[in-house]
Amino acid sequence: MAYTAVTQMPNPFLRLIQWSRPEAGATNPRLASPIDSTTTTIVVTNPPLDHADAIITGNFLMGIRSQDSYVEHVYVPAAAVSADGLTFT
């Protein structure tokens, strides 16, 4: 089978975001509690916001970087974010 380069995301509604806080003195979002291979709920310190500062309600990828700089990618499906944006299920 020949290689075919991908020219677009397979799901046009899937977003990949850089989640950080650019304002001076702000802390970047962090996990509020540790996770492991059996974790089904993730709690964070700050909600993911879009360009208009609205909470993203799901259908995005996020990377969780460990203290050793290893990154685990997590898919958050649509409607999996709590109303306050702090819990993903």
N, C-alpha and C positions, 0 to 999 in steps of 0.2 A: 504494500500500500504506500502510495506516495505521500510525502509530507505536504500539508496545506497550512499556510500561515493563517492565524486568526486575525480577522480585521475588525471584529466588534465583539462586545461581551455577549454571551449567549442569552442572557436575560437583560433586556434594556432597563429594567427597574432596579437591578442590583447595583449598589453603590460601594465603592471602596473609599474610605475617608481617612484623612490624617486627623486624629482626634487629639487636640492639644489646646492649651489655653495661652494665647499670645500676650495677654495683658500683663503688665509689669507686676511681679509679686505673686502671680497666680500659680497654683500647683497643678501639674498635669493630672488627668484622671487616673485613678488607680483602682485595683480590686479592693473592695471593702472587706473581703474575706478570702482565704486561700481556696484554690480549686484543685481537683484531682481528676482522675479518669472516670469517676462515677458521678461527678457534679452535674446536676441538671438545671440548676439555677445559679446565675452569676449576678452578684451585687457590686455596683461600682460607686465611686465617690462623686462623680459628676455625670450628668446625662449627655449623650451624644447629640450635638446640635447641627443643624444644616446651615447654609449660608445666610438664612434669614433668622437665625437663633431659635428656630422651632425644634422641638425634640423629634429626632428621627425615630419612627415607630417600628422599624424593623426592615428586613430585607437588605442587610449590609454585612460586610465582612469586617472583622476587627482582629488585630494582632495583639496578643498578650505576651509581653517580653519578660522573661524571668531575670533574676539577679545575675545569672550567668550569660545573659544576652541571647538566649534561645527564644525564638518567637513561635508561639502556637497560634494558628489562625482559627477563628471561630466564626461560623455563619450564624447570624441572628435572623430568623425568618420573620416575615411580615406579621405584625400584630403580636410579637413576642416581647415587647417592651412595656413595662408598667407605665401608668399615667405620669408618674414623676420622672421617668426615664432612668431610674437607678437600678432596676431589676430586669434581667433578661431570662426568659424561660424557654 
